Amino acid sequence: MPAVVWGIAIATKLVDCPLTRVERWARAAAGMPPLPPDGFIAHYVSGVIYPVGWSLGVQLAVFALVAASWALCFRRHLRRRRDGDRAITKGGAYDA
């Protein structure tokens, strides 16, 4: 959950991405011009990996993918727990 909160804070621009902080520090230390205000991802990733206009769609797709993977993991966990409870109630051996 902390990673989710951190990701939402970065996506909504409440905090900077850690890569943005490191890039700003490194550029200042090297005497290079500052990073554009949009940050590391906007400068190095947007327009390279996906078109700039797709940012919201990419964020939503990644969110949906992560949410679906969590749902599947939770479903698997519940199924294993249910199957384990059945084995115990039937007097069978329980494999943890």
N, CA, C and O atoms as a GROMACS GRO file, in nm:
protein
  384
    1MET      N    1   0.080  -0.120   0.000
    1MET     CA    2   0.000   0.000   0.000
    1MET      C    3   0.085   0.127   0.000
    1MET      O    4   0.049   0.224  -0.067
    2PRO      N    5   0.196   0.130   0.073
    2PRO     CA    6   0.277   0.252   0.066
    2PRO      C    7   0.324   0.284  -0.076
    2PRO      O    8   0.331   0.401  -0.115
    3ALA      N    9   0.356   0.181  -0.153
    3ALA     CA   10   0.400   0.204  -0.291
    3ALA      C   11   0.286   0.261  -0.375
    3ALA      O   12   0.310   0.345  -0.462
    4VAL      N   13   0.164   0.218  -0.350
    4VAL     CA   14   0.048   0.271  -0.422
    4VAL      C   15   0.030   0.419  -0.390
    4VAL      O   16   0.011   0.501  -0.480
    5VAL      N   17   0.035   0.452  -0.262
    5VAL     CA   18   0.019   0.592  -0.220
    5VAL      C   19   0.129   0.677  -0.281
    5VAL      O   20   0.103   0.787  -0.330
    6TRP      N   21   0.251   0.628  -0.279
    6TRP     CA   22   0.365   0.701  -0.336
    6TRP      C   23   0.345   0.720  -0.487
    6TRP      O   24   0.367   0.829  -0.539
    7GLY      N   25   0.303   0.615  -0.556
    7GLY     CA   26   0.279   0.624  -0.700
    7GLY      C   27   0.170   0.724  -0.734
    7GLY      O   28   0.183   0.800  -0.830
    8ILE      N   29   0.063   0.723  -0.656
    8ILE     CA   30  -0.046   0.820  -0.680
    8ILE      C   31   0.003   0.962  -0.655
    8ILE      O   32  -0.029   1.053  -0.730
    9ALA      N   33   0.082   0.980  -0.549
    9ALA     CA   34   0.136   1.113  -0.519
    9ALA      C   35   0.226   1.163  -0.632
    9ALA      O   36   0.224   1.282  -0.665
   10ILE      N   37   0.304   1.074  -0.690
   10ILE     CA   38   0.391   1.113  -0.802
   10ILE      C   39   0.307   1.143  -0.926
   10ILE      O   40   0.331   1.243  -0.994
   11ALA      N   41   0.208   1.057  -0.955
   11ALA     CA   42   0.126   1.076  -1.074
   11ALA      C   43   0.042   1.203  -1.067
   11ALA      O   44   0.016   1.266  -1.169
   12THR      N   45   0.001   1.242  -0.948
   12THR     CA   46  -0.079   1.364  -0.933
   12THR      C   47   0.007   1.486  -0.906
   12THR      O   48  -0.044   1.594  -0.876
   13LYS      N   49   0.137   1.470  -0.915
   13LYS     CA   50   0.234   1.578  -0.901
   13LYS      C   51   0.238   1.638  -0.760
   13LYS      O   52   0.275   1.754  -0.743
   14LEU      N   53   0.200   1.559  -0.657
   14LEU     CA   54   0.210   1.607  -0.520
   14LEU      C   55   0.354   1.601  -0.471
   14LEU      O   56   0.396   1.683  -0.388
   15VAL      N   57   0.430   1.505  -0.521
   15VAL     CA   58   0.573   1.493  -0.489
   15VAL      C   59   0.649   1.460  -0.618
   15VAL      O   60   0.591   1.412  -0.715
   16ASP      N   61   0.777   1.487  -0.615
   16ASP     CA   62   0.861   1.455  -0.730
   16ASP      C   63   0.899   1.307  -0.729
   16ASP      O   64   0.912   1.246  -0.623
   17CYS      N   65   0.917   1.253  -0.847
   17CYS     CA   66   0.970   1.118  -0.862
   17CYS      C   67   1.113   1.118  -0.806
   17CYS      O   68   1.185   1.216  -0.825
   18PRO      N   69   1.155   1.012  -0.739
   18PRO     CA   70   1.293   1.008  -0.689
   18PRO      C   71   1.397   1.026  -0.800
   18PRO      O   72   1.504   1.083  -0.776
   19LEU      N   73   1.367   0.978  -0.919
   19LEU     CA   74   1.461   0.995  -1.030
   19LEU      C   75   1.476   1.142  -1.067
   19LEU      O   76   1.583   1.186  -1.108
   20THR      N   77   1.368   1.219  -1.052
   20THR     CA   78   1.374   1.362  -1.081
   20THR      C   79   1.469   1.431  -0.983
   20THR      O   80   1.551   1.514  -1.022
   21ARG      N   81   1.457   1.395  -0.856
   21ARG     CA   82   1.547   1.455  -0.755
   21ARG      C   83   1.693   1.423  -0.784
   21ARG      O   84   1.779   1.511  -0.778
   22VAL      N   85   1.720   1.297  -0.814
   22VAL     CA   86   1.858   1.255  -0.843
   22VAL      C   87   1.910   1.326  -0.968
   22VAL      O   88   2.023   1.372  -0.969
   23GLU      N   89   1.828   1.334  -1.072
   23GLU     CA   90   1.869   1.400  -1.196
   23GLU      C   91   1.897   1.548  -1.173
   23GLU      O   92   1.995   1.601  -1.225
   24ARG      N   93   1.812   1.614  -1.096
   24ARG     CA   94   1.836   1.757  -1.068
   24ARG      C   95   1.966   1.777  -0.991
   24ARG      O   96   2.043   1.868  -1.021
   25TRP      N   97   1.990   1.690  -0.892
   25TRP     CA   98   2.113   1.699  -0.815
   25TRP      C   99   2.235   1.674  -0.905
   25TRP      O  100   2.333   1.749  -0.899
   26ALA      N  101   2.229   1.570  -0.987
   26ALA     CA  102   2.343   1.536  -1.073
   26ALA      C  103   2.371   1.646  -1.174
   26ALA      O  104   2.487   1.678  -1.199
   27ARG      N  105   2.267   1.704  -1.233
   27ARG     CA  106   2.288   1.812  -1.330
   27ARG      C  107   2.351   1.933  -1.263
   27ARG      O  108   2.440   1.996  -1.320
   28ALA      N  109   2.304   1.966  -1.144
   28ALA     CA  110   2.361   2.081  -1.073
   28ALA      C  111   2.508   2.054  -1.038
   28ALA      O  112   2.592   2.142  -1.053
   29ALA      N  113   2.538   1.933  -0.992
   29ALA     CA  114   2.676   1.898  -0.956
   29ALA      C  115   2.768   1.898  -1.077
   29ALA      O  116   2.886   1.927  -1.064
   30ALA      N  117   2.715   1.865  -1.195
   30ALA     CA  118   2.796   1.860  -1.317
   30ALA      C  119   2.799   1.995  -1.390
   30ALA      O  120   2.867   2.009  -1.491
   31GLY      N  121   2.726   2.094  -1.338
   31GLY     CA  122   2.724   2.224  -1.403
   31GLY      C  123   2.642   2.226  -1.531
   31GLY      O  124   2.661   2.313  -1.616
   32MET      N  125   2.551   2.131  -1.546
   32MET     CA  126   2.464   2.124  -1.665
   32MET      C  127   2.341   2.211  -1.645
   32MET      O  128   2.308   2.249  -1.532
   33PRO      N  129   2.272   2.243  -1.755
   33PRO     CA  130   2.148   2.318  -1.740
   33PRO      C  131   2.045   2.236  -1.662
   33PRO      O  132   2.049   2.113  -1.664
   34PRO      N  133   1.953   2.302  -1.593
   34PRO     CA  134   1.857   2.228  -1.511
   34PRO      C  135   1.761   2.143  -1.594
   34PRO      O  136   1.738   2.168  -1.712
   35LEU      N  137   1.707   2.043  -1.529
   35LEU     CA  138   1.606   1.956  -1.588
   35LEU      C  139   1.479   2.038  -1.610
   35LEU      O  140   1.445   2.122  -1.526
   36PRO      N  141   1.407   2.016  -1.720
   36PRO     CA  142   1.281   2.088  -1.740
   36PRO      C  143   1.186   2.066  -1.622
   36PRO      O  144   1.195   1.963  -1.554
   37PRO      N  145   1.096   2.160  -1.596
   37PRO     CA  146   1.009   2.152  -1.478
   37PRO      C  147   0.919   2.027  -1.475
   37PRO      O  148   0.874   1.989  -1.367
   38ASP      N  149   0.894   1.964  -1.589
   38ASP     CA  150   0.807   1.847  -1.591
   38ASP      C  151   0.871   1.726  -1.525
   38ASP      O  152   0.800   1.633  -1.487
   39GLY      N  153   1.002   1.724  -1.511
   39GLY     CA  154   1.069   1.616  -1.441
   39GLY      C  155   1.132   1.510  -1.531
   39GLY      O  156   1.130   1.520  -1.653
   40PHE      N  157   1.187   1.410  -1.466
   40PHE     CA  158   1.265   1.304  -1.530
   40PHE      C  159   1.183   1.225  -1.632
   40PHE      O  160   1.225   1.209  -1.746
   41ILE      N  161   1.068   1.177  -1.589
   41ILE     CA  162   0.987   1.090  -1.677
   41ILE      C  163   0.942   1.167  -1.800
   41ILE      O  164   0.951   1.117  -1.912
   42ALA      N  165   0.893   1.289  -1.779
   42ALA     CA  166   0.846   1.369  -1.893
   42ALA      C  167   0.961   1.399  -1.989
   42ALA      O  168   0.941   1.407  -2.110
   43HIS      N  169   1.082   1.417  -1.935
   43HIS     CA  170   1.196   1.452  -2.019
   43HIS      C  171   1.255   1.332  -2.093
   43HIS      O  172   1.289   1.342  -2.211
   44TYR      N  173   1.267   1.218  -2.024
   44TYR     CA  174   1.336   1.103  -2.083
   44TYR      C  175   1.246   0.991  -2.133
   44TYR      O  176   1.287   0.915  -2.221
   45VAL      N  177   1.124   0.979  -2.080
   45VAL     CA  178   1.039   0.864  -2.115
   45VAL      C  179   0.927   0.903  -2.210
   45VAL      O  180   0.907   0.839  -2.313
   46SER      N  181   0.852   1.008  -2.174
   46SER     CA  182   0.741   1.052  -2.260
   46SER      C  183   0.794   1.095  -2.396
   46SER      O  184   0.889   1.173  -2.405
   47GLY      N  185   0.733   1.045  -2.499
   47GLY     CA  186   0.777   1.077  -2.634
   47GLY      C  187   0.884   0.982  -2.686
   47GLY      O  188   0.913   0.981  -2.805
   48VAL      N  189   0.942   0.902  -2.596
   48VAL     CA  190   1.041   0.803  -2.636
   48VAL      C  191   0.978   0.663  -2.634
   48VAL      O  192   0.984   0.591  -2.733
   49ILE      N  193   0.918   0.627  -2.521
   49ILE     CA  194   0.856   0.495  -2.508
   49ILE      C  195   0.712   0.499  -2.558
   49ILE      O  196   0.664   0.401  -2.616
   50TYR      N  197   0.643   0.609  -2.536
   50TYR     CA  198   0.505   0.627  -2.582
   50TYR      C  199   0.488   0.774  -2.621
   50TYR      O  200   0.560   0.861  -2.570
   51PRO      N  201   0.393   0.803  -2.710
   51PRO     CA  202   0.372   0.944  -2.750
   51PRO      C  203   0.329   1.031  -2.632
   51PRO      O  204   0.260   0.984  -2.541
   52VAL      N  205   0.370   1.155  -2.634
   52VAL     CA  206   0.343   1.248  -2.525
   52VAL      C  207   0.194   1.258  -2.494
   52VAL      O  208   0.155   1.263  -2.377
   53GLY      N  209   0.110   1.261  -2.596
   53GLY     CA  210  -0.033   1.273  -2.575
   53GLY      C  211  -0.098   1.152  -2.511
   53GLY      O  212  -0.215   1.157  -2.475
   54TRP      N  213  -0.026   1.044  -2.497
   54TRP     CA  214  -0.080   0.921  -2.440
   54TRP      C  215  -0.054   0.907  -2.290
   54TRP      O  216  -0.085   0.802  -2.233
   55SER      N  217   0.001   1.008  -2.226
   55SER     CA  218   0.041   0.997  -2.085
   55SER      C  219  -0.072   0.949  -1.995
   55SER      O  220  -0.053   0.855  -1.918
   56LEU      N  221  -0.189   1.010  -2.004
   56LEU     CA  222  -0.300   0.970  -1.919
   56LEU      C  223  -0.342   0.826  -1.950
   56LEU      O  224  -0.367   0.747  -1.858
   57GLY      N  225  -0.350   0.792  -2.077
   57GLY     CA  226  -0.387   0.656  -2.116
   57GLY      C  227  -0.287   0.553  -2.067
   57GLY      O  228  -0.326   0.445  -2.022
   58VAL      N  229  -0.160   0.585  -2.075
   58VAL     CA  230  -0.056   0.493  -2.027
   58VAL      C  231  -0.066   0.477  -1.875
   58VAL      O  232  -0.055   0.366  -1.824
   59GLN      N  233  -0.088   0.586  -1.804
   59GLN     CA  234  -0.102   0.578  -1.659
   59GLN      C  235  -0.223   0.493  -1.621
   59GLN      O  236  -0.214   0.410  -1.530
   60LEU      N  237  -0.334   0.514  -1.690
   60LEU     CA  238  -0.454   0.435  -1.661
   60LEU      C  239  -0.434   0.287  -1.695
   60LEU      O  240  -0.479   0.200  -1.621
   61ALA      N  241  -0.367   0.260  -1.805
   61ALA     CA  242  -0.340   0.121  -1.844
   61ALA      C  243  -0.250   0.052  -1.742
   61ALA      O  244  -0.274  -0.064  -1.706
   62VAL      N  245  -0.147   0.120  -1.697
   62VAL     CA  246  -0.057   0.062  -1.596
   62VAL      C  247  -0.133   0.040  -1.466
   62VAL      O  248  -0.117  -0.064  -1.402
   63PHE      N  249  -0.215   0.137  -1.426
   63PHE     CA  250  -0.295   0.121  -1.305
   63PHE      C  251  -0.387  -0.001  -1.317
   63PHE      O  252  -0.397  -0.081  -1.224
   64ALA      N  253  -0.454  -0.014  -1.432
   64ALA     CA  254  -0.545  -0.128  -1.453
   64ALA      C  255  -0.469  -0.260  -1.448
   64ALA      O  256  -0.517  -0.358  -1.390
   65LEU      N  257  -0.352  -0.264  -1.508
   65LEU     CA  258  -0.271  -0.385  -1.507
   65LEU      C  259  -0.228  -0.424  -1.365
   65LEU      O  260  -0.236  -0.540  -1.326
   66VAL      N  261  -0.185  -0.326  -1.289
   66VAL     CA  262  -0.144  -0.352  -1.151
   66VAL      C  263  -0.264  -0.395  -1.067
   66VAL      O  264  -0.256  -0.490  -0.990
   67ALA      N  265  -0.377  -0.325  -1.082
   67ALA     CA  266  -0.498  -0.360  -1.006
   67ALA      C  267  -0.544  -0.501  -1.041
   67ALA      O  268  -0.584  -0.577  -0.952
   68ALA      N  269  -0.540  -0.537  -1.168
   68ALA     CA  270  -0.580  -0.672  -1.209
   68ALA      C  271  -0.486  -0.777  -1.151
   68ALA      O  272  -0.532  -0.883  -1.107
   69SER      N  273  -0.357  -0.750  -1.150
   69SER     CA  274  -0.262  -0.847  -1.094
   69SER      C  275  -0.286  -0.864  -0.944
   69SER      O  276  -0.278  -0.976  -0.893
   70TRP      N  277  -0.314  -0.756  -0.874
   70TRP     CA  278  -0.345  -0.766  -0.731
   70TRP      C  279  -0.472  -0.846  -0.709
   70TRP      O  280  -0.478  -0.930  -0.619
   71ALA      N  281  -0.574  -0.820  -0.790
   71ALA     CA  282  -0.700  -0.893  -0.776
   71ALA      C  283  -0.678  -1.042  -0.798
   71ALA      O  284  -0.734  -1.124  -0.725
   72LEU      N  285  -0.598  -1.077  -0.897
   72LEU     CA  286  -0.570  -1.219  -0.923
   72LEU      C  287  -0.491  -1.281  -0.808
   72LEU      O  288  -0.519  -1.394  -0.768
   73CYS      N  289  -0.395  -1.209  -0.755
   73CYS     CA  290  -0.318  -1.261  -0.641
   73CYS      C  291  -0.407  -1.278  -0.519
   73CYS      O  292  -0.396  -1.378  -0.448
   74PHE      N  293  -0.495  -1.184  -0.495
   74PHE     CA  294  -0.586  -1.192  -0.380
   74PHE      C  295  -0.682  -1.309  -0.398
   74PHE      O  296  -0.710  -1.383  -0.304
   75ARG      N  297  -0.733  -1.326  -0.520
   75ARG     CA  298  -0.822  -1.438  -0.550
   75ARG      C  299  -0.749  -1.572  -0.527
   75ARG      O  300  -0.806  -1.664  -0.469
   76ARG      N  301  -0.626  -1.580  -0.572
   76ARG     CA  302  -0.547  -1.702  -0.553
   76ARG      C  303  -0.524  -1.728  -0.404
   76ARG      O  304  -0.533  -1.842  -0.358
   77HIS      N  305  -0.495  -1.622  -0.331
   77HIS     CA  306  -0.475  -1.635  -0.187
   77HIS      C  307  -0.602  -1.687  -0.120
   77HIS      O  308  -0.595  -1.778  -0.037
   78LEU      N  309  -0.716  -1.630  -0.155
   78LEU     CA  310  -0.843  -1.675  -0.097
   78LEU      C  311  -0.872  -1.820  -0.133
   78LEU      O  312  -0.920  -1.897  -0.049
   79ARG      N  313  -0.845  -1.858  -0.257
   79ARG     CA  314  -0.869  -1.995  -0.301
   79ARG      C  315  -0.780  -2.093  -0.224
   79ARG      O  316  -0.827  -2.198  -0.182
   80ARG      N  317  -0.652  -2.058  -0.206
   80ARG     CA  318  -0.562  -2.145  -0.131
   80ARG      C  319  -0.605  -2.157   0.014
   80ARG      O  320  -0.600  -2.264   0.074
   81ARG      N  321  -0.647  -2.046   0.068
   81ARG     CA  322  -0.692  -2.046   0.207
   81ARG      C  323  -0.817  -2.132   0.224
   81ARG      O  324  -0.829  -2.210   0.318
   82ARG      N  325  -0.910  -2.117   0.129
   82ARG     CA  326  -1.033  -2.195   0.134
   82ARG      C  327  -1.002  -2.344   0.119
   82ARG      O  328  -1.056  -2.427   0.193
   83ASP      N  329  -0.916  -2.379   0.024
   83ASP     CA  330  -0.879  -2.519   0.003
   83ASP      C  331  -0.805  -2.575   0.124
   83ASP      O  332  -0.824  -2.692   0.159
   84GLY      N  333  -0.724  -2.495   0.188
   84GLY     CA  334  -0.653  -2.538   0.308
   84GLY      C  335  -0.749  -2.562   0.422
   84GLY      O  336  -0.733  -2.659   0.497
   85ASP      N  337  -0.848  -2.475   0.438
   85ASP     CA  338  -0.948  -2.493   0.543
   85ASP      C  339  -1.028  -2.620   0.520
   85ASP      O  340  -1.062  -2.690   0.616
   86ARG      N  341  -1.059  -2.652   0.395
   86ARG     CA  342  -1.133  -2.774   0.364
   86ARG      C  343  -1.051  -2.897   0.401
   86ARG      O  344  -1.104  -2.994   0.455
   87ALA      N  345  -0.922  -2.894   0.371
   87ALA     CA  346  -0.835  -3.008   0.402
   87ALA      C  347  -0.828  -3.030   0.553
   87ALA      O  348  -0.825  -3.144   0.600
   88ILE      N  349  -0.825  -2.922   0.628
   88ILE     CA  350  -0.816  -2.934   0.774
   88ILE      C  351  -0.948  -2.988   0.830
   88ILE      O  352  -0.946  -3.075   0.917
   89THR      N  353  -1.061  -2.938   0.780
   89THR     CA  354  -1.191  -2.981   0.834
   89THR      C  355  -1.223  -3.125   0.796
   89THR      O  356  -1.299  -3.193   0.865
   90LYS      N  357  -1.166  -3.172   0.685
   90LYS     CA  358  -1.192  -3.311   0.642
   90LYS      C  359  -1.093  -3.407   0.708
   90LYS      O  360  -1.100  -3.528   0.684
   91GLY      N  361  -1.004  -3.357   0.789
   91GLY     CA  362  -0.910  -3.443   0.856
   91GLY      C  363  -0.789  -3.476   0.769
   91GLY      O  364  -0.708  -3.561   0.805
   92GLY      N  365  -0.776  -3.409   0.655
   92GLY     CA  366  -0.664  -3.434   0.565
   92GLY      C  367  -0.540  -3.359   0.608
   92GLY      O  368  -0.544  -3.273   0.696
   93ALA      N  369  -0.432  -3.391   0.544
   93ALA     CA  370  -0.306  -3.323   0.573
   93ALA      C  371  -0.310  -3.185   0.512
   93ALA      O  372  -0.373  -3.164   0.408
   94TYR      N  373  -0.245  -3.093   0.575
   94TYR     CA  374  -0.241  -2.956   0.527
   94TYR      C  375  -0.101  -2.925   0.479
   94TYR      O  376  -0.004  -2.932   0.555
   95ASP      N  377  -0.089  -2.889   0.351
   95ASP     CA  378   0.040  -2.848   0.296
   95ASP      C  379   0.046  -2.696   0.300
   95ASP      O  380  -0.035  -2.629   0.237
   96ALA      N  381   0.139  -2.643   0.372
   96ALA     CA  382   0.149  -2.498   0.383
   96ALA      C  383   0.237  -2.445   0.274
   96ALA      O  384   0.259  -2.324   0.266
   0.00000   0.00000   0.00000
